[in-house]
Amino acid sequence: MKYQLLFCIILCVALIGASSTEKPRKHKKVRRIMKPIAIEETKSEPDDIFKIMEEDEKIDEDESKETETIDNRVPHVDPCASVLCSAGRICEINEENEPACVCIVECPEETDPRRKVCSNFNETWPSDCAVYQQRCFCDLGDSRCKGENYKHTHVEYYGSCREMPDCTKEEMIDFPRRMRDWLFNVMRDLADRKELPNHFIKMELEAENNQTRRWTNAAIWKWCDLDGHPADRSVSRHELFPIRAPLMSLEHCIAPFLDSCDVDDDHRIALEEWTKCLGIEEDDFDVKCEELEVRYR
């Protein structure tokens, strides 16, 4: 028991001595220095960057050339684009792959009664298209032709056919004056709306300022306007259509008046016949429509 007590005392003394001689341990602070990244390994020089960009652009160009499709096809040109067909016909490509004017297969359906027309056979048609379609059928020997005489059918006037009163002698005598007034008023209205070529506008201005040119300029303007299909220094019955058809239902004297203008009965009206018919008396009417543009610059 003594020995056990002695051993405990010696052990306690030893522990106390050891603790008194041991210095307190300080925790050494470790400063962690980040190792610099080798910039030289990741950073490229400016010349190298431009070189890389050039290489990329070259690759893009090569890929573009590989994928680019070169179109060597010849642009399509419609053969009918320069073909002008007469009324009642349209242009189509035939079996020889050539443009050709053929009869209109079907005219647009018209529901407006104002679109109706009266033919020279005193027949009412649903539209002018139907009249000229029928004429085309007969010209080409189509089975849809109603008869040989329909080769010469045409629009007499707009609107349904109706009985026209006779033009009296007094009305016929006064008609040239009313016709002159109408031509000048139309010319003036078109000039005001800038719907006339410049040389005709100047002719109208001259007529406004010079009463002696009032009727003459209006007559020459309309005659040149009508003489265009073809321009052969005469106006045919067909070329009179823009005057005859719209006015027929309003002026029942227009048809006999225009017939009286054709003095030599050759179915064409020369400028001299036209002006005399309108009651315009001048010595020289040797006017060339194509020269008016130069004269009235």
C-alpha positions in Angstrom: 0.0 0.0 0.0 2.9 2.3 0.9 4.6 1.5 -2.4 1.4 2.4 -4.4 1.0 5.7 -2.6 4.7 6.5 -3.2 4.4 5.7 -6.9 1.4 8.1 -7.3 3.3 10.9 -5.6 6.4 10.5 -7.9 4.2 10.4 -11.0 2.4 13.6 -10.1 5.7 15.4 -9.4 7.0 14.3 -12.8 4.0 15.5 -14.7 4.1 18.9 -12.9 7.8 19.3 -13.8 7.3 18.5 -17.4 4.4 21.0 -17.8 6.5 23.8 -16.3 9.4 23.2 -18.6 7.4 23.0 -21.9 7.0 26.3 -23.8 3.7 27.2 -25.1 3.4 26.2 -28.8 2.5 28.9 -31.1 0.6 28.1 -34.2 2.7 29.1 -37.1 0.7 31.0 -39.6 1.3 29.6 -43.0 1.1 32.3 -45.8 -0.1 30.5 -48.8 1.5 32.1 -51.8 -0.4 31.4 -55.0 1.9 30.2 -57.6 1.6 32.5 -60.6 0.1 31.1 -63.6 2.4 30.9 -66.5 0.9 33.7 -68.5 3.4 33.1 -71.2 1.8 29.7 -71.8 -1.8 31.0 -72.2 -1.4 34.5 -73.4 -0.8 34.9 -77.1 1.0 37.7 -78.7 -1.0 40.2 -80.9 0.5 38.9 -84.0 -0.5 35.4 -83.1 -4.1 36.5 -82.5 -4.4 38.1 -85.9 -2.8 35.1 -87.4 -5.5 32.9 -85.8 -8.2 35.2 -87.0 -6.9 35.1 -90.6 -6.8 31.3 -90.5 -10.4 31.3 -89.2 -11.5 33.6 -92.0 -9.8 31.5 -94.6 -11.5 28.4 -93.3 -14.9 30.2 -93.4 -14.2 31.3 -97.0 -13.3 27.8 -98.0 -16.4 26.4 -96.4 -18.5 29.1 -98.1 -17.0 28.2 -101.5 -17.8 24.6 -101.0 -21.4 25.2 -100.0 -22.1 28.0 -102.5 -24.4 27.0 -105.3 -23.7 28.7 -108.6 -26.9 29.3 -110.5 -26.2 29.0 -114.2 -29.8 28.9 -115.2 -30.9 31.3 -117.9 -33.6 33.7 -116.6 -37.1 32.8 -117.8 -38.5 35.2 -120.4 -42.2 35.1 -121.1 -42.5 34.8 -124.9 -46.0 36.5 -124.7 -44.6 39.5 -122.9 -44.0 41.4 -126.1 -47.1 40.1 -128.0 -50.1 42.4 -128.4 -53.3 40.6 -129.2 -56.4 42.2 -130.5 -59.7 42.4 -128.6 -61.2 39.0 -127.7 -57.8 37.2 -127.9 -55.1 36.4 -125.5 -51.5 35.1 -126.0 -50.7 31.5 -125.3 -47.8 29.2 -126.1 -48.7 26.8 -128.9 -47.5 23.2 -129.6 -44.4 24.6 -131.4 -43.5 26.5 -128.2 -44.2 29.8 -130.0 -46.5 32.6 -128.8 -49.8 32.8 -130.6 -53.0 34.9 -130.1 -56.0 32.6 -129.5 -59.6 33.3 -128.6 -60.5 34.0 -125.0 -61.9 30.8 -123.6 -64.2 32.4 -121.1 -65.1 36.0 -120.5 -65.5 37.3 -117.0 -69.0 37.0 -115.7 -70.6 40.5 -115.6 -73.4 41.3 -113.2 -73.4 45.0 -113.6 -76.0 46.0 -116.2 -73.8 49.0 -117.2 -71.3 46.6 -118.6 -73.7 45.5 -121.3 -73.1 46.6 -124.9 -75.1 46.8 -128.0 -73.6 45.4 -131.2 -73.9 46.7 -134.8 -76.5 43.9 -135.3 -78.6 45.5 -132.6 -78.0 42.7 -130.1 -77.3 43.1 -126.5 -74.3 41.3 -125.1 -73.2 40.9 -121.5 -69.9 42.7 -122.2 -67.6 43.9 -124.9 -65.4 40.8 -124.2 -68.3 38.5 -125.3 -68.7 40.5 -128.6 -65.0 40.3 -129.6 -64.8 36.7 -128.4 -67.5 35.8 -130.8 -65.8 37.7 -133.6 -62.6 35.7 -132.9 -64.5 32.4 -133.0 -65.8 33.3 -136.5 -62.4 34.6 -137.7 -60.7 31.3 -136.8 -63.5 29.0 -138.0 -64.4 27.8 -134.5 -67.5 25.7 -134.1 -68.8 28.2 -131.5 -69.2 30.9 -134.2 -72.9 31.8 -134.5 -72.7 32.7 -138.2 -70.5 34.1 -141.0 -71.7 37.6 -140.6 -70.4 37.7 -137.0 -66.9 38.1 -138.4 -67.8 41.8 -138.7 -69.6 42.2 -135.4 -68.4 45.1 -133.1 -69.6 47.2 -130.2 -71.9 49.9 -131.5 -72.4 51.6 -128.1 -72.4 50.9 -124.4 -75.6 49.9 -122.6 -78.5 47.6 -123.7 -79.8 48.1 -127.2 -82.7 50.5 -127.5 -84.4 52.3 -130.3 -82.5 55.4 -131.2 -84.5 58.5 -132.4 -83.6 59.9 -135.8 -81.3 62.9 -135.9 -83.3 65.8 -137.3 -81.9 68.2 -139.9 -81.8 71.0 -137.4 -79.9 68.8 -134.9 -77.4 67.8 -137.5 -76.7 71.4 -138.5 -76.0 72.3 -134.8 -74.1 69.2 -134.0 -70.6 70.3 -135.2 -70.8 73.3 -132.8 -71.7 71.1 -129.9 -69.0 68.6 -130.9 -66.3 71.3 -131.0 -67.4 72.5 -127.5 -67.3 69.0 -126.2 -63.8 68.3 -127.6 -62.3 71.5 -126.2 -63.9 70.9 -122.7 -62.5 67.3 -122.6 -59.1 68.6 -123.7 -59.2 71.3 -121.0 -60.2 68.9 -118.3 -57.5 66.4 -119.2 -54.9 69.2 -119.2 -56.0 70.4 -115.8 -55.6 66.9 -114.4 -52.2 66.6 -116.1 -53.4 63.5 -118.1 -52.2 64.8 -121.4 -48.7 64.7 -122.9 -46.8 67.9 -122.3 -47.1 69.2 -125.9 -50.9 68.7 -125.9 -51.0 70.6 -122.6 -49.2 73.5 -124.3 -51.6 73.3 -127.2 -54.5 73.6 -124.8 -52.9 76.6 -123.1 -52.5 78.2 -126.5 -56.2 77.6 -127.2 -57.1 79.2 -123.9 -55.2 82.4 -124.8 -56.0 82.5 -128.5 -59.6 82.1 -129.4 -58.7 81.6 -133.1 -56.9 78.4 -132.0 -59.6 77.2 -129.6 -61.5 74.8 -131.9 -58.5 74.0 -134.2 -56.2 72.8 -131.5 -58.9 70.7 -129.9 -59.8 69.1 -133.2 -56.1 68.3 -134.0 -55.6 66.9 -130.5 -58.5 64.5 -130.8 -57.6 63.4 -134.3 -54.0 62.7 -133.4 -55.3 60.9 -130.2 -57.5 58.6 -132.4 -54.9 58.0 -135.1 -52.8 55.6 -133.2 -53.7 52.0 -134.2 -51.8 52.3 -136.5 -50.6 55.9 -136.9 -51.2 56.3 -140.6 -52.6 59.9 -140.9 -56.1 58.7 -141.1 -58.8 57.5 -138.6 -60.6 54.3 -139.4 -64.1 53.4 -138.3 -62.5 51.1 -135.7 -60.4 54.0 -134.3 -63.5 56.1 -133.9 -64.8 53.7 -131.3 -63.6 55.7 -128.3 -65.8 58.6 -129.4 -68.7 56.7 -131.0 -69.4 54.0 -128.3 -69.5 56.2 -125.1 -71.6 59.0 -126.8 -74.1 56.9 -128.7 -76.6 56.5 -125.9 -76.3 60.3 -125.0 -75.9 61.8 -128.5 -78.1 60.1 -131.0 -76.6 62.3 -133.8 -73.0 61.1 -133.3 -73.3 58.1 -135.6 -74.7 60.0 -138.6 -72.3 62.8 -137.9 -69.2 60.6 -138.1 -70.6 58.9 -141.2 -70.9 62.3 -142.9 -67.3 63.1 -142.1 -66.2 60.3 -144.4 -66.8 62.3 -147.6 -65.1 59.9 -150.0 -66.7 56.9 -148.3 -63.4 55.0 -147.9 -64.1 54.1 -144.3 -61.3 56.4 -143.2 -61.4 60.0 -142.1 -58.4 62.2 -143.0 -57.5 65.3 -141.0 -58.9 67.7 -143.6 -62.2 65.7 -143.6 -62.3 65.8 -139.8 -61.8 69.6 -139.5 -64.3 70.5 -142.3 -66.8 68.1 -140.7 -66.4 70.1 -137.5 -66.9 73.4 -139.4 -63.3 74.5 -139.0 -62.2 76.3 -142.2 -58.4 76.8 -142.6 -56.2 76.9 -145.6 -53.5 74.4 -144.5 -54.1 71.4 -142.3 -51.0 69.5 -143.3 -50.3 68.5 -139.7 -48.1 65.6 -138.7 -48.9 64.4 -135.2 -45.4 63.2 -134.6 -44.1 66.7 -135.2 -46.4 68.4 -132.7 -44.1 67.4 -129.8 -41.2 69.3 -131.4 -43.4 72.3 -132.3 -44.8 72.7 -128.8 -41.7 72.1 -126.7 
